[in-house]
Amino acid sequence: MDPQRSISVDPAEAGSRLDAVVARRLGLSRGWVRKLLASERILLGGRPAAKGAILRAGDRIDVLPFAGPETGPIANPGMAVRVLREASGLIAIDKPAGWPVHPLEPDETETALNALVALHPELVGVGEGGLRSGVVHRLDPGTSGVLVFAIDERAWRAARSAFAEKRVAKRYVARVHGAFAGEREIELRLESRGAHVRVVESGGRLASSHVRALETGPETSLVEIAMRTGVRHQIRASLAEVGHPVVGDRLYGSSLVLDRYWLHAASIAWDDFAAEAGLPAELKTLEGR
């Protein structure tokens, strides 16, 4: 783990981009600096910095401790992982609710990536490398279902291109509060605020979802969500905004205290790769509701 470092911006660096100065001062690649910015490990004036921030003389930049690019995840063979499909350098697993996708610190061992490295140690260093080796996309820790990793660089690049070009079809299933009937498009602008996101009228990121009722009950309903975009907490925040929060999702308004919130990544597909994970038993029915 690299220690915290602080940089005071020299007059000669005034007007320079923050990412360029950090890369030059710390001897890091621009790509690695972008990863640190994305994970909010670089602060400007005590706040998470933006990639394109323009510096002034005397600005203080703090780079929080981080795992260097060569640090790989620890294999954990004790975590049983269910493989859904393995093909073309990609592997899809059925992630249980409660598992983070990848570790944030080198000594973390109870994530999906730790489990997968025990099966495929060759994926260490693929893609973003380090503690995000092989990660193609992410799910919130509390969301179960299909999660895809790449076990070689070619497959990772092809998968990331599919995401960037919006060629990926993702389908989720959730049990929500209230009687949701029929189907509807939900289009909102969302802005991150710490642990959650909020709906804003302007700015933020556009979040577009198509929601269809699979089962409508008086107190809860089972719905299917097709994501048009991929914004943090998109499904959870969107359903809450229209009055149907995900059951068990206390962050977005559910009144029930459960072991998990009931959101499941049911399937993912692009090009010639597809994987599907069946519903966990608890999502299929809510006794008496």
N, C-alpha and C positions, 0 to 999 in steps of 0.2 A: 504494500500500500504506500503510494507516494504521499509525503507529508503535505500539509497545507502550505501554500506559497502565496506571497503577496507581491504585487508589482505596483510601483509608483510611476506614472506616465511622465516621461521626460518631455521638455518643450519640443524636442526634435520629432517626437512621436505624435504630437497634437495633429488632429485631422486624419490620423490613421484608423483603420478598422480594428476593432477589438480582437477579432479572431486572428488577424495577421500579427498583431503585437504579441499575443499570448503564444502563438506558435513559434515565433522567432525567439522570444525571451526564454521559453522553457524547452526549446528543442523538440517540439512535438509536430506531427504532421497536421495539416489543416483539417484533414478528415477526422483525426482524433479530437481536435479542439471542437469540431462541430458536435461530436458525441458528448463531450463534457458540457457544452452549452445546452444540448437537448435534455440532459439529465440534471440541469440546474446546478452543476458543480462549479460554475464560474459566476462570481458576483461582481457587479460594478456599483460602487457606492453602497454596498451592503444589500443590494437586490439582485435577483437573477438577471443576468445580462442577456441582451439580444445579440444574435450573430453579427448583424451589420452595424452595431453601435459605433458611432464615431467618437473618438477620444479627445479629451482636452488635457492640457498640461496640468499635472497634479492629481488627476484622477487616480483612485485606488482600485486595483483589481485584485480580488481574492480568489484563488483556485483551491477549492476544498479538497481534502484527501480523496484520492481515487485509485482504483485498481488500474495498473498500467496495461497497455495493450497486449502484453505477453502473458498476463495472468489468466489462467483458464479455470473453469469451474471444477470442483471436486466431484468425482464420480460417486454416486450413492446407489450401490446395487440393492440396498434394502428397500428402496421404493419401487413397488410393483407398478409397471407402466403397461397400459393396454395399447398395443399398436393396431391402428385401424387399416393403414395401407402403407406400403413401402414400394416406391417405383421412381425411376428417373432421377435418382439422387435426392429424393424427398422422402420424408417419413411423417405420417400423420398419426397423432396419438389422441386418446380420449382423456383429456385433462380433468381430474376430479376438481370439484369446487374446493377452494382453500389452498390450492397449490399456486404460488407465484410462477410466472413463466421462466424467469431466470434470476440468479442471485444478484444482489446489489453490492455485496461485499465478498471477498475471496473465501471467507470462512463459512459462508452460508452453504448448507448442504441439502435443504429440503425444498427444492424447486423442480419443475418439470425438466429443466435442462440438466440438473444434477442426475436425475434418474436416467435421462437419455444418454448422457455421456458414458454411463456404465455399460450400455448396449453398443454404442457407436463412438468410441474414443476418437475416431478420425474426424469427427465434426469440430473438434477444438481448433479454433483459428479460422473457421469458415465465416464468410460474411463480415460482420462488424468485429468478429474476434473477441478475445477476452471473455468476460462474463456474459456476453451476448452471442457467443459463438453459435452459428447455425440458425439463429432466430429469424424466421421469415415474417411473422406477424405476432400480435400480442392479444391476450385475453386478460380482462381484469381477474385478480386472484379468485374472487368469489364466483366467477362464471365458469361453468363446466363445459366440456365438449371438445370439438375438433380443434387441434392446434398443430400447425405444420412447422417442421424444421427442415433445413437442408443439410445434407451430409457431405456435399462437395461444393466448391466455389461456383462452378458452372450452373448448377441447379439453383443456388442462392440468387445469382444474378438474374437468371431467367424468371424466377418467382417474383423478385422485387420489381422487375420490369412489368410483369403482369399487374401488380398492384398499382404501380405508377400510372399505367395506361388504362386503369379502371376496367380491366378484363376479368376481375375476380367476382364471382357470385357467392355471397355469404347469406346463409339462412339461419335465423335464430328462432327458438321457441321460448316463450315466457308465460308464467302464470301471473296474472295481474289482478289487482283489486277492482271490483265493480263488474257490471254487466257490459262487456265490450261485444258489440254485434257488428256484423258486416265487415267492411274493410275501408281503409282510409289512408291517404298520404299525409305524413307529418313532416313539415318542413320548417325548421327553426334555425336561428343563429345562436351558437353556443360559445361561451367564453369560460376558460378555466379560472377557478378561484380556489386555490389551495387544493383541498381534498375532493372538491366537487366542481361541477360546472354549473353555470347559470345561463338562463335565456336572456339574450339582449336584442334590442331592436335594430342596432347597426353594429358593424364591426364583428368581432368573433369569427367563427367558422360556420359555414353552411352545413347543416345536418339534415339529410333527407332519408326518410324511411317509408316503406309501405307495410302496413300492418293489417293482418287478416285474422278474423276470429276462427278458431278451430273448434272451440267449445265455449258456449256462453252460459254462465251460471248467475244466480242472483247476487252472490257476494264475490266470486272470483271467476275469471275466464282464462282459457288457454288461447294464446295468440301466436301467430307466426309472423316474423319480421324479416323482410328483405331489405338489406342495407344498400342504399344508393351511394352513400359516402362513408367515410371511416373516421369519425370524430370521437375523441375521448368521451366515454360515458354516454355516447349518443342515444342508445336504446333506453337506458335507465332514465336519463333526463327528459327525453322526448315523451315517453309514456307517462311520466309523472306530470309533465306540463299539461297533458290532455286529460288529467284526472284519473289515470289508471296506473299508479306506481306498481312496480314489480313487487310481488309478495315477498316479504322479508327484507326488502331494501330500505333499511332505516335511514340511510343517507338521503334518500329521495322520497320520503314521506310514508313508507309502509308502517302500519301500526302493529305488525306482528313481529315478535322476537323469535327468530328461528336460527338454526345452525348455519343457514346460508340464505342468500336471496335466490329466487327461482328463475334464473336466466341460463339458457343452454345454447351453445353454438352447435346447431344440428348438422350443418353441412357446409362444405366449401368446394369450389370448383373453378378451374381455369384451364384453358387449352385441353391437354389430354390427361390432366390430373384431377381427381375428385375423391372426396372422402366424406363419410357420413357417420355420425354417432347417435345411437338410439337414445331416447329420453330416459333420464333417471326416474326411478319409480315415484319419487316424491313429486315430480312435476305432473304426472299423469292424472292425479286426482287429489283433491283436498277434502277429506272426509267431512261430510256435513255442510259443505259450502258450495 
